[in-house]
Amino acid sequence: MRNLFTLALVLISTLAFAQKQQYQLNNWRPYDKTGLSMFEAPKDTATTFENVKVRIGGAFALQYQALDHENNADPVLNTNGVNTNQLANLGNNFNLATANLDIDVALYDGVNLHLRTYLSSRHHPEPYVKGGYIQIDKLDFISKGFMAETMKNLTIKIGHMENNYGDAHFRRSDNALAIYNPFVGNYIMDAFTTEVGAEVYYQRSGWIAMLGATNGKLNQATNAPGVTSPSVIAKIGYDKQLNNDLRFRLTGSIYNTAQSARTYLYGGDRAGSRYYFVMENTLATSKDNYSSGLITPGFTNELTAIMINPFVKYKGLEFFGMVEKVSGKTKAETDERDFTQLGAELIYRFGKNENLYVAGRYNNVSGETLANEDVDVTRFNIGGGWFMTKNILIKFEYVNQKYDGYANTNILNEGKFNGFVAEAVIAF
């Protein structure tokens, strides 16, 4: 109750301030409906900077879950005689409400700061900082007009930030910021991590190129030097509004870590899965078992991931696709293993200002686990949503996920879950 009261005070003060301070930063993706179908921040060197200005924003999300799950795994008893392959008993009810606090600052002409704090999340009921970065679009802080021609097409981002691998992370739910996601859940193999590093972007006439490097660590520390090597990220693509009705985008991305104490690309989301307790046993807790329904390939030492994403929007019809190939291994393994992820979303937006939509998603992950299981996991989502205003979204979905190839002693053996989830989102 104390945490909820504190959160309520923060939200009230944030909303009151936001009503007065609606400053829109340059080269920035809005947190409301106008940010839909945006990927990298837009590039425009024409700025409106006058002096330092602070924009306070936030997001809130709450789900109602009605899911069932089942499996056919053999009993496995722990030291207390509890069957750890017995699935938890699920009921129909609300999940924990989640909240974000965003601080965006125009520090100088062409220099912005972003900081996001998770006020509450599935994994952490207490507030903690997700990350932040400085975005540089002009170098006038060095001298007026310094490298102006070059910076017309360049953007530099530096910080402990969400890394730009693939395009799916632009459409995922980031804890409470779920307004960009047409569905409730993220992808089965959720590529998302925050690491300290820098990214340099080049955008011109629809072409996009990005090269970045990080220290390869999600949890920052100076001990154990030499255990983790830097990660390298690159992206190239084309994004163009071909005419008033048709937009086309195609990108390819790569993420590589040669050596790591632990790779976090598919385990970096501390906020947690939207499908609470699915395929978890009776001992599961929301904090410790926060990745319910997700699959991690288990490449803890080295990893190479490649993702290709097409995006096409014709009037109200929208398609987003994913083809992803991941290979890697643990320190104990001598040979690499592979995982493949496929995804396809088809969305139709209609009504006044496209404030209504219906959508379907196919998602499949297949690969070889550390236990030499050749697994195949498939998910179907069907749903829709209503933007009551540009800041308020109500959405619902039916989800069906099945697991094949897992051993009899694995809790996921012949597993599946299905049912309905509804979500209310506010973002500003």
C-alpha positions as CSV (number, residue, x, y, z in Angstrom):
1,M,0.0,0.0,0.0
2,R,2.9,2.4,0.7
3,N,4.4,1.7,-2.7
4,L,1.0,2.3,-4.4
5,F,0.5,5.5,-2.5
6,T,3.9,6.7,-3.5
7,L,3.3,5.8,-7.1
8,A,-0.1,7.6,-7.0
9,L,1.6,10.8,-5.8
10,V,4.2,10.5,-8.5
11,L,1.6,10.0,-11.2
12,I,-0.5,12.9,-10.1
13,S,2.4,15.3,-10.0
14,T,3.6,14.0,-13.3
15,L,0.3,14.4,-15.0
16,A,-0.1,17.9,-13.6
17,F,3.3,18.9,-14.8
18,A,2.7,17.3,-18.2
19,Q,-0.4,19.3,-18.8
20,K,1.7,22.5,-18.5
21,Q,4.8,21.2,-20.2
22,Q,3.9,19.8,-23.6
23,Y,7.3,20.6,-25.2
24,Q,8.0,18.3,-28.1
25,L,11.7,17.5,-28.6
26,N,13.3,17.5,-32.0
27,N,14.2,14.2,-33.6
28,W,12.2,12.3,-31.0
29,R,9.6,9.5,-31.2
30,P,6.4,10.4,-29.3
31,Y,5.1,8.0,-26.7
32,D,1.5,8.3,-28.0
33,K,-0.3,7.1,-31.1
34,T,1.7,9.4,-33.3
35,G,4.7,7.3,-32.6
36,L,3.2,4.2,-34.3
37,S,5.1,2.8,-37.2
38,M,8.2,4.9,-36.3
39,F,11.5,3.1,-35.9
40,E,14.7,5.0,-35.6
41,A,14.2,8.6,-34.4
42,P,13.6,11.0,-37.3
43,K,16.5,13.1,-38.6
44,D,16.0,16.8,-39.1
45,T,18.7,19.4,-38.3
46,A,16.2,22.2,-38.3
47,T,15.6,22.7,-34.5
48,T,13.5,24.9,-32.3
49,F,15.9,25.0,-29.4
50,E,15.8,28.1,-27.2
51,N,17.1,26.9,-23.8
52,V,17.2,23.8,-21.7
53,K,13.7,22.3,-21.5
54,V,12.5,19.2,-19.7
55,R,9.6,17.0,-20.8
56,I,8.1,14.6,-18.2
57,G,6.1,11.7,-19.6
58,G,5.0,8.2,-18.6
59,A,3.1,5.1,-19.4
60,F,0.8,2.8,-17.5
61,A,-0.5,-0.7,-18.4
62,L,-2.9,-3.2,-16.8
63,Q,-4.0,-6.6,-18.1
64,Y,-6.8,-8.9,-17.4
65,Q,-5.7,-12.5,-18.0
66,A,-7.8,-15.6,-18.7
67,L,-5.4,-18.3,-19.7
68,D,-5.2,-22.1,-19.3
69,H,-2.2,-24.3,-19.7
70,E,-1.4,-28.0,-19.7
71,N,1.5,-30.4,-20.3
72,N,2.3,-34.2,-20.3
73,A,5.6,-34.2,-18.4
74,D,6.8,-37.0,-16.1
75,P,6.8,-36.2,-12.4
76,V,10.2,-34.9,-11.1
77,L,10.4,-34.5,-7.3
78,N,12.6,-32.1,-5.5
79,T,14.2,-32.7,-2.1
80,N,10.9,-31.8,-0.4
81,G,9.0,-34.2,-2.5
82,V,7.2,-31.6,-4.6
83,N,6.6,-32.4,-8.3
84,T,8.4,-29.6,-10.1
85,N,6.7,-30.5,-13.3
86,Q,3.2,-29.9,-11.9
87,L,1.9,-26.7,-13.5
88,A,0.6,-23.8,-11.4
89,N,-3.1,-23.5,-11.0
90,L,-4.2,-20.5,-13.1
91,G,-7.3,-18.3,-12.6
92,N,-8.9,-15.4,-14.3
93,N,-7.9,-12.0,-12.8
94,F,-5.8,-8.8,-13.2
95,N,-2.1,-8.8,-13.3
96,L,0.2,-6.4,-11.5
97,A,-0.2,-2.8,-12.9
98,T,3.1,-1.6,-14.5
99,A,4.3,2.0,-14.8
100,N,7.1,4.0,-16.5
101,L,8.5,7.4,-15.9
102,D,10.2,9.2,-18.8
103,I,12.4,12.3,-18.6
104,D,13.4,13.8,-21.9
105,V,15.6,16.9,-22.0
106,A,16.6,19.3,-24.7
107,L,20.1,20.1,-23.4
108,Y,21.4,22.1,-26.3
109,D,20.7,22.8,-29.9
110,G,20.8,19.3,-31.5
111,V,21.5,17.5,-28.2
112,N,18.8,15.5,-26.3
113,L,18.8,13.4,-23.2
114,H,16.5,10.4,-22.5
115,L,16.0,8.6,-19.2
116,R,13.5,5.8,-18.5
117,T,12.6,4.5,-15.0
118,Y,10.4,1.5,-14.4
119,L,8.3,2.6,-11.5
120,S,6.8,-0.9,-11.2
121,S,7.3,-4.1,-13.2
122,R,6.7,-7.8,-13.0
123,H,10.3,-8.5,-12.2
124,H,10.9,-5.5,-9.9
125,P,8.0,-4.1,-7.8
126,E,10.4,-1.3,-6.7
127,P,11.4,1.5,-9.1
128,Y,14.7,1.1,-11.0
129,V,16.3,2.8,-14.0
130,K,16.0,1.0,-17.3
131,G,18.7,3.2,-19.0
132,G,19.4,6.4,-20.7
133,Y,21.4,8.1,-23.4
134,I,22.4,11.3,-25.1
135,Q,21.4,11.8,-28.7
136,I,23.5,14.2,-30.8
137,D,22.2,15.5,-34.1
138,K,24.3,18.7,-34.3
139,L,27.8,19.6,-33.0
140,D,27.2,23.3,-32.4
141,F,28.3,22.8,-28.8
142,I,31.8,22.6,-30.2
143,S,31.4,25.7,-32.4
144,K,28.5,27.1,-34.4
145,G,28.1,25.2,-37.6
146,F,30.8,22.6,-36.8
147,M,30.7,19.8,-39.3
148,A,27.2,21.0,-40.3
149,E,27.1,19.4,-43.7
150,T,28.2,16.0,-42.3
151,M,25.7,16.1,-39.4
152,K,22.8,16.7,-41.7
153,N,22.7,12.9,-42.1
154,L,24.4,11.7,-38.9
155,T,23.1,10.9,-35.5
156,I,25.2,9.8,-32.5
157,K,23.7,8.0,-29.4
158,I,25.8,7.3,-26.3
159,G,24.7,5.7,-23.1
160,H,23.5,2.7,-21.2
161,M,20.7,2.1,-23.5
162,E,18.4,-0.3,-25.5
163,N,20.5,-1.6,-28.3
164,N,19.2,-1.2,-31.9
165,Y,19.3,-4.8,-33.0
166,G,16.5,-5.6,-35.5
167,D,13.2,-3.7,-35.9
168,A,11.0,-5.9,-33.6
169,H,12.2,-4.0,-30.5
170,F,10.6,-0.8,-31.9
171,R,7.1,-2.5,-31.8
172,R,7.5,-4.4,-28.5
173,S,6.0,-3.6,-25.1
174,D,8.6,-1.9,-22.9
175,N,7.2,-2.6,-19.5
176,A,4.3,-0.1,-19.4
177,L,5.0,1.5,-22.8
178,A,2.7,-0.9,-24.7
179,I,1.1,1.6,-27.1
180,Y,3.3,0.7,-30.0
181,N,2.5,-3.1,-29.7
182,P,-0.7,-4.1,-31.5
183,F,-0.7,-7.3,-29.3
184,V,-0.4,-7.9,-25.6
185,G,2.7,-10.2,-25.7
186,N,6.1,-9.7,-27.3
187,Y,7.8,-12.3,-29.5
188,I,8.6,-15.8,-28.2
189,M,12.4,-15.2,-28.5
190,D,12.4,-11.6,-27.3
191,A,15.6,-9.8,-28.6
192,F,16.1,-7.0,-26.1
193,T,19.0,-5.8,-24.0
194,T,20.5,-2.7,-22.5
195,E,24.3,-2.2,-22.6
196,V,26.8,0.6,-22.3
197,G,27.9,1.8,-25.7
198,A,27.5,4.1,-28.7
199,E,25.7,3.9,-32.0
200,V,26.3,6.1,-35.1
201,Y,23.5,6.5,-37.7
202,Y,23.5,7.7,-41.3
203,Q,20.1,8.5,-42.9
204,R,19.7,9.9,-46.4
205,S,17.0,9.7,-49.0
206,G,15.4,6.7,-47.3
207,W,18.6,4.8,-46.7
208,I,19.6,3.9,-43.1
209,A,22.9,2.6,-41.9
210,M,23.9,2.1,-38.2
211,L,27.1,0.8,-36.6
212,G,27.4,0.4,-32.8
213,A,29.6,-1.1,-30.2
214,T,29.0,-1.9,-26.5
215,N,30.9,-3.4,-23.6
216,G,28.7,-6.5,-23.8
217,K,27.4,-6.2,-20.2
218,L,23.9,-5.7,-18.9
219,N,25.0,-5.6,-15.3
220,Q,27.9,-3.2,-15.1
221,A,31.0,-4.1,-13.1
222,T,34.8,-3.6,-13.3
223,N,35.7,-7.0,-11.7
224,A,36.5,-10.1,-13.8
225,P,38.3,-8.2,-16.6
226,G,38.7,-10.0,-19.9
227,V,35.8,-12.4,-19.3
228,T,33.4,-10.4,-21.6
229,S,34.4,-8.9,-24.9
230,P,32.6,-6.0,-26.6
231,S,29.5,-6.6,-28.7
232,V,29.2,-5.2,-32.2
233,I,25.8,-4.2,-33.7
234,A,25.1,-3.1,-37.3
235,K,22.0,-2.4,-39.4
236,I,21.4,-1.4,-42.9
237,G,18.1,-0.7,-44.6
238,Y,15.7,1.4,-46.8
239,D,12.6,3.1,-45.5
240,K,10.6,5.3,-47.9
241,Q,7.1,6.7,-48.2
242,L,6.7,5.9,-51.9
243,N,3.4,7.8,-52.2
244,N,0.5,9.0,-50.1
245,D,-0.8,5.5,-49.6
246,L,2.3,3.2,-49.7
247,R,5.3,3.0,-47.4
248,F,8.0,0.4,-47.7
249,R,10.8,-0.5,-45.3
250,L,13.4,-3.4,-45.3
251,T,16.3,-3.7,-42.9
252,G,18.9,-6.3,-41.9
253,S,20.7,-6.3,-38.6
254,I,23.5,-8.3,-36.9
255,Y,24.6,-8.6,-33.3
256,N,27.8,-10.4,-32.3
257,T,29.4,-11.2,-29.0
258,A,32.6,-13.2,-29.3
259,Q,33.0,-14.0,-25.5
260,S,30.8,-13.3,-22.5
261,A,30.3,-14.2,-18.9
262,R,26.6,-14.2,-19.9
263,T,24.9,-13.0,-23.1
264,Y,21.7,-11.1,-22.4
265,L,20.2,-10.5,-25.9
266,Y,17.4,-12.9,-25.2
267,G,17.3,-12.5,-21.4
268,G,17.7,-8.8,-21.0
269,D,14.0,-7.8,-20.4
270,R,13.8,-7.3,-16.6
271,A,10.2,-6.1,-17.0
272,G,8.9,-9.6,-17.7
273,S,6.5,-11.5,-19.9
274,R,2.8,-10.4,-20.3
275,Y,1.6,-14.0,-19.9
276,Y,1.9,-14.5,-16.1
277,F,2.7,-18.0,-14.8
278,V,2.0,-19.9,-18.0
279,M,4.0,-23.2,-18.2
280,E,5.4,-22.5,-14.7
281,N,5.3,-24.9,-11.8
282,T,3.5,-24.6,-8.5
283,L,6.6,-23.1,-6.8
284,A,6.8,-20.2,-9.3
285,T,6.9,-16.5,-8.2
286,S,6.2,-13.5,-10.3
287,K,9.6,-12.0,-9.6
288,D,11.7,-15.1,-10.2
289,N,9.7,-16.6,-13.0
290,Y,9.2,-13.5,-15.0
291,S,9.9,-14.9,-18.5
292,S,6.8,-17.2,-18.7
293,G,6.0,-18.3,-22.2
294,L,9.4,-17.0,-23.6
295,I,12.2,-19.1,-25.1
296,T,15.9,-18.3,-24.6
297,P,18.4,-20.2,-26.7
298,G,20.9,-20.5,-23.8
299,F,23.9,-19.2,-25.6
300,T,25.7,-17.8,-22.5
301,N,29.3,-17.5,-23.8
302,E,29.2,-16.4,-27.5
303,L,26.4,-15.4,-29.8
304,T,25.8,-14.2,-33.4
305,A,22.3,-13.1,-34.3
306,I,21.0,-11.9,-37.7
307,M,17.5,-10.4,-38.2
308,I,15.7,-9.3,-41.4
309,N,12.5,-7.2,-41.1
310,P,10.2,-6.1,-43.9
311,F,7.5,-3.6,-43.2
312,V,4.8,-2.5,-45.7
313,K,1.9,-0.1,-45.1
314,Y,-0.7,0.5,-47.8
315,K,-3.4,2.8,-46.6
316,G,-4.8,1.0,-43.5
317,L,-3.3,-2.4,-44.2
318,E,0.0,-3.1,-42.4
319,F,2.5,-6.0,-42.6
320,F,5.5,-6.5,-40.4
321,G,7.7,-9.6,-40.8
322,M,10.7,-11.2,-39.1
323,V,13.3,-13.8,-40.1
324,E,15.9,-14.4,-37.4
325,K,18.9,-16.8,-37.2
326,V,20.9,-17.2,-34.0
327,S,23.9,-19.3,-33.4
328,G,26.1,-19.7,-30.3
329,K,27.2,-21.8,-27.4
330,T,28.0,-22.0,-23.7
331,K,31.6,-22.4,-22.4
332,A,31.0,-26.1,-21.8
333,E,30.0,-26.7,-25.5
334,T,32.5,-27.2,-28.3
335,D,30.0,-26.9,-31.2
336,E,27.6,-24.2,-31.9
337,R,23.8,-24.6,-31.8
338,D,21.3,-22.8,-33.9
339,F,17.9,-21.3,-33.4
340,T,15.5,-19.8,-36.0
341,Q,12.6,-17.5,-35.4
342,L,9.9,-16.5,-37.9
343,G,7.3,-13.9,-37.4
344,A,4.5,-12.2,-39.4
345,E,2.0,-9.6,-38.4
346,L,-1.0,-8.4,-40.5
347,I,-2.9,-5.4,-39.2
348,Y,-5.8,-3.5,-40.6
349,R,-6.3,0.0,-39.1
350,F,-9.6,1.7,-39.8
351,G,-12.1,4.3,-38.5
352,K,-11.5,7.9,-37.8
353,N,-7.8,8.6,-37.9
354,E,-7.3,4.8,-37.9
355,N,-8.3,4.6,-34.3
356,L,-9.5,1.0,-34.6
357,Y,-7.6,-2.1,-35.7
358,V,-7.8,-5.8,-36.0
359,A,-4.7,-7.9,-36.1
360,G,-3.2,-11.4,-36.4
361,R,0.3,-12.7,-35.7
362,Y,2.2,-15.9,-36.4
363,N,5.4,-16.7,-34.5
364,N,7.6,-19.8,-34.5
365,V,10.9,-20.7,-32.8
366,S,12.8,-23.8,-33.6
367,G,16.3,-25.0,-32.6
368,E,18.4,-27.3,-30.5
369,T,18.5,-26.9,-26.7
370,L,21.5,-27.5,-24.4
371,A,19.8,-30.8,-23.5
372,N,20.0,-31.9,-27.2
373,E,16.2,-31.4,-27.7
374,D,15.1,-30.4,-31.2
375,V,12.3,-28.1,-30.1
376,D,9.6,-26.3,-32.0
377,V,7.3,-23.6,-30.4
378,T,4.5,-22.0,-32.3
379,R,2.2,-19.1,-31.2
380,F,-0.8,-17.6,-32.9
381,N,-2.4,-14.3,-31.8
382,I,-5.7,-12.8,-33.0
383,G,-6.9,-9.5,-31.6
384,G,-7.7,-5.9,-32.0
385,G,-7.7,-2.5,-30.3
386,W,-9.3,0.9,-29.9
387,F,-7.4,4.2,-29.5
388,M,-9.9,6.0,-27.3
389,T,-7.6,9.0,-27.7
390,K,-4.1,9.3,-29.0
391,N,-2.9,8.5,-25.4
392,I,-5.3,5.8,-24.4
393,L,-5.4,2.3,-26.0
394,I,-7.7,-0.6,-25.1
395,K,-6.6,-3.9,-26.8
396,F,-7.5,-7.6,-26.5
397,E,-6.2,-10.9,-28.0
398,Y,-6.6,-14.6,-28.1
399,V,-3.3,-16.4,-27.8
400,N,-2.5,-20.1,-28.5
401,Q,1.0,-21.4,-28.0
402,K,2.2,-25.0,-28.3
403,Y,5.5,-26.8,-27.5
404,D,6.9,-29.8,-29.4
405,G,10.2,-31.8,-29.0
406,Y,10.8,-31.3,-25.3
407,A,11.9,-34.4,-23.2
408,N,9.4,-36.3,-21.0
409,T,11.2,-34.9,-17.9
410,N,10.9,-31.3,-19.1
411,I,7.9,-29.3,-17.8
412,L,7.3,-28.1,-21.4
413,N,6.7,-31.6,-22.7
414,E,3.6,-31.5,-25.0
415,G,2.8,-28.2,-23.4
416,K,0.4,-25.6,-24.5
417,F,-1.4,-22.5,-23.2
418,N,-4.3,-20.5,-24.7
419,G,-6.9,-18.0,-23.7
420,F,-7.8,-14.4,-23.7
421,V,-5.9,-11.3,-22.5
422,A,-7.1,-7.7,-22.4
423,E,-4.9,-4.7,-21.8
424,A,-5.4,-1.0,-21.1
425,V,-2.5,1.4,-21.9
426,I,-2.0,5.0,-21.2
427,A,1.1,6.8,-22.6
428,F,2.0,10.4,-22.9
